[in-house]
Amino acid sequence: MIPDSPTLEHLLAIYLNIDWPDTYGSMWNGVDAFVSREQPEYTTDLIEEVEGILASGASERELQKFMMDDLHSGYSPPGEGYTFRQWLAALVDRLAQKPQC
């Protein structure tokens, strides 16, 4: 079972919604905007949530349904050559490298 992920939902709804290409130009710019604009604990919470999702053992199909249907993501990792699992792991790596304001 995939755990609740309100901070991931926030990232997808506000920063990686359907307009992310026009607003940020790249998905990683949207993630960086999240880190710079949100409270530092949101980054920590997001890392923990995504690590929990990855540890849940969810299949690729379950991750796709979770992100696209349940969280209504405007960003689709396969569009940029990632599986959903690869993108979530890359997201954790990116967040862990960013200084938290």
Secondary structure as GFF3:
##gff-version 3
##sequence-region A 1 101
A	DSSP	alpha_helix	6	10	.	.	.	ID=ss1
A	DSSP	pi_helix	11	15	.	.	.	ID=ss2
A	DSSP	alpha_helix	20	24	.	.	.	ID=ss3
A	DSSP	alpha_helix	27	37	.	.	.	ID=ss4
A	DSSP	alpha_helix	40	55	.	.	.	ID=ss5
A	DSSP	alpha_helix	60	64	.	.	.	ID=ss6
A	DSSP	pi_helix	65	70	.	.	.	ID=ss7
A	DSSP	three_ten_helix	77	80	.	.	.	ID=ss8
A	DSSP	alpha_helix	84	97	.	.	.	ID=ss9
###
